[in-house]
Amino acid sequence: MPNDNQFASIDELLKRRPSSAPSKKITFSDDTQQELEQKIEDIRVRTLEEEAKTRAQMLGLPYVNLEAFPIGPEILSLIPEETSRAHHIIPFLRIEDQIRIGVVEPDDTAINGIISQVREAHDGSKVSIYLISQHSFDMAVKLYKGVAKIKTVEYGVKITSAQLKTFQQELLSARILQENMLKANMTDAFAMVISMALNQSSSDIHIEAEEKDVVVRFRIDGLLVDMARLPHSYWPRLSSRIKTIAGLKINVDSIPQDGRITIEFEGEEALDIRVSTLPSAFGESIVFRLLKSSSIGLSFEELGMRKVVHDKLKAEIQKPNGMVITTGPTGSGKTTTLYAILNTLNNPDTKIITLENPIEYKLKGIVQSQIDHSKQYTFALGLRSILRQDPDIIMVGEIRDLEAAQTAIDAALTGHLMLSTIHTNDASGAIPRFLGMGVQGVFLAPALNAVIGQRLVRRVCTQCKQPYTPSFEELQRMQEWVDRIPENSGETKPNLSTVTFYKGVGCDFCNHTGYKGRIGIYEVFTMSAEIEQQILSGKVSEFEMKDILHRAGMLTMGQDGVLKVCEGITTADEVFRVAKE
């Protein structure tokens, strides 16, 4: 075995001189110098390989030398480059169901988790670990430059139509989902959760580590529903699997991470899933947001606005300039409303540009730009840039400060139709909010076309709806809201004593909730002389605006909701849950 004496002998050859001879400089030709340096390097490499081979024997592991080993990009893609470099682990061979992986430090605590992920991603394959030297790793890891950002880093995750159909037929209840997940490998478990979520028309999936359990919950029609409880021992494999698919760091659980998964269905549109992880006391909270373009394909006519409101608002969005603002909390359907308006206005002779954070749905024929605060690309900066792109219609995801508000108003005053959102409780709070930001009334008044306040209520399940009699308190409260409907609203006040009310009793179709799907309840106002005068005064409160809008004939969200209750679309409980008068 080569040893340190070999290095010493070469060093001595270079330095040895007769002790009695006078000192003189010994020089070598360039070729000789390179040859000596190469010999030194060869000896060093052989020594490292011999040491690795000896260490492998001591650990009971097979050994391999990867220098000049033919490793293809499709093999390297089994483990992402970042993970490989961080833990000195590299896949080097795959033959049928055999996968072989080299490691420099098998004692690294992260190695077992990475190996488990490879096994889960390639269920049925036998994964073997080989000890390699640091030199072998350094040579092999350079080959990642040939992996040209291929999507196999996503581990080829696909749910075929046949697989989806099978799971949809099998997963008929939350109990069956839980039982099947406990028996499945992580690849199938992931497919089951996604399939069940699509079955239930869920918008979000929450997977949370608790003290003793892992709970899986779906947000269905705006409310969270428990779907499965799994033992806590299930968590490491499931979370690692999700992180691997989403391109997140497997060994990082102390800081939040964000990722994205694209699942391709055979013959159908792809499903984009936005993934967010958050550290918690007992592990992590992982949330999926399911984004399918068809879910925002509503037309303006399908939003559920009453005819008087629909016609009034349609006239405003047909104008060539001005601002249309939607208000409401997160999850109130503002984005859906804006996209429905864009779908109505989108045609080949119109240039539409949006500024969003993030871009959740891709819209054909529309230029969409995503802000990036890390690069100082803000709403205000993006909006100024958009104005140089010669647009006809602009949609800005949110107006949150004076700079963005003033730029949006300037755009509305210079021949552009501006669509955006602002966070207030209802439509009456929009004008005081703008003035509170510092916007001058003399600019706001001529720029504003319309303001929409909205909430979402669940629809009564059409499969199990039955007549019922509301409680005295419910009837009394609904009557108070009906009595306050403005006479000039264009709506007929219903006689509650003659109305047949409906509610769902629960069935498999609605997951025994009594509700299926959602619809908006709205309040919309357009500009009038009195509203404009109040804006120009620069001093107006929400209470004053409520009175002005009532005199102008605006139907409130609560009143719109009660009318939908009388039409059998939703229930009084739902309206009272989301709307206040």
Buried (B, 14 or more C-beta within 10 A) or exposed (E): EBEEEBBEEBEEEEEEEEEEEEEEEEEEEEEEEEEBEEEBEEBBBBBBBBEBBEBBEEEEBEBBBBEEBEBEBEBBBBBBBEBBEBBBBBBBBBEEEEBBBBBBBBEBEBBEBBBBBBBBBBEEBEBEBBBBBEBBBBBBBEBBEEBEEEEBBBBEBEBEEEBBEEBEEEBEEBEBBBEBBEEBBBBBBBBBBBBBBBBBBBBBBBBBBBEEBBBBBBBBBBEEBEBBBBEBEBBBBBBBBBBBBBBBBBBBBEEEBEBBBEBBBEEEEEBBBBBBBEEEEBBBBBBBBBBBBEBBBBEBEEBBBBEBBBEBBBEBBEEEBBBBBBBBEEEBBBBBBBBBBBBBBBEEEBBBBBBBBEBBBEBEEBEBBBBEEEEEBBBBBBBBEBBEEEBBBBBBBBBBEBBBBBBBBBBBBEEBBBBBBBBBBBBBBBBBBBBEBEBBBEBBBBBBBBBBBBBBBBBBBEEBBEEEEBEEEBBEBBBEBBEBBBEEBBBEBBEBEEBEBBBBEBBEEBBBBBBBBBBBBBBBBBBBEEBBEBBBEEEBBBEBBBEBBBEBBBBBBBBBBBBBBBEBBBBBBBBBBBBEB
